[in-house]
Amino acid sequence: MPVYLQIILLVAVLVAIVIFMLYMGGLALQRTCFKIIAEMEEARAFKEARAVELQDERKNFFRVGFKNIRPKALNLLLADGLVIKTNNGKYYLDKEKLAQAKTQLSSKNK
């Protein structure tokens, strides 16, 4: 097999591996978002009075890895408006946005 063909094949395999890893990371983030929402629904944190405390930052900044993605998932939920942060650092769900997201998800899965 010619060298230029080997190089092209190697680059194609590396690109495929990177795309696969990004896809798996996205699935892990999605699963973590669903877990956070389920925990908050179980605690019935739908208003500020029933807000719950959640881990919103890494406990050890120097520990690098993919193990703890809860802070990233929580930031994603905050950016989407599904979760609201109170002044005292607790979190609760926006019931209306959650209902909209569930209907969009159910219509997307059909």
N, C-alpha and C positions, 0 to 999 in steps of 0.2 A: 504494500500500500504506500503510495507516495506521501512524503512528509507534509506537504501542504494540505492534503486530505485529512491526515491525522490531526493537524492543528485545528482545522475547521470542525472536525468531529469533537475534539476536546472542548473547544469553546461552546459548541452546541450543548454538550453534556453539562458543562458548568452553568450555563444559562438555565437549563432545565432544572438543575438542582436548586438554584437560587429561587426560581419561581415556585417550586414545590415547598421550600422552606417558608417563603412569605405566605403562601396559602395556608400552611399548617399553623403558622403564627396567628393568622386571621381567625382560623377556626377556634384556637385556644382563647383568643380575646373575646370572641362571640360567646363561647361557653361560660367564660368568667362573668361577662355582663349578665347573662341569664341567671347565674348563681346569685349575683348581688341583688338583682331584682326579686328573685324568689325569697331571699333572706329578708328583704325589706317588706315584701307582701306578707310573709309569715308573721313579722312583727307588727303588721298593720300600720306601717309608717307612711300614712297618706296625708298627714298634716303636720304642721310644725310642732304641735304639742306632743306628738308621738314619734318625733324624729329619733333616729338611732345613730350611734357612733360607728364609724367605719374607718378602716385603715386607709389613709389617703396619701401616704408617702412611704417610701422604702424605710425599713427600720435600720438597715446598715447600708450606707451609701456606697461603700467601697466593695461590697459584694456584688460582683457582676454576674449576670446570667439571666435566664428566661424564666426562672422558677416563680418569681413573684410578679405577676402581671395585674394584680388587683388594683393598684393605684392607677395604672394606665387605663384599665377598664372603667374605673370610677370617673376619671377625667373625661373619657369618651361619653359616658352617660350624662355628666354635667354639661358637656358641650352640646349634646342633643336636646337638653332640657328635660330629660326623663327624671333626673334626680336634681333636687334643689338643696343647696347648702345653707344652713341657718347661720346666724351671727355667732352662736356659741360653738360652731364646728361640727354640728350634727347634720344628718342628711335625712330627707324624706322624698317620697315619690310624688310626682305630679300625676294625679289620677287620670286627668283628661288626656294628657300626652301619652300615657301608658296605654290607654284604651285605643287611641289612634294607632300607636305602634303595633299593638296586637292585631288590629283589623288589617293593617297593611301586611303584616307577616302572614296572617292566615289567607289573605287573598293572593299573596305571592306564592304560597305553597300549593295552591289549587291548580 
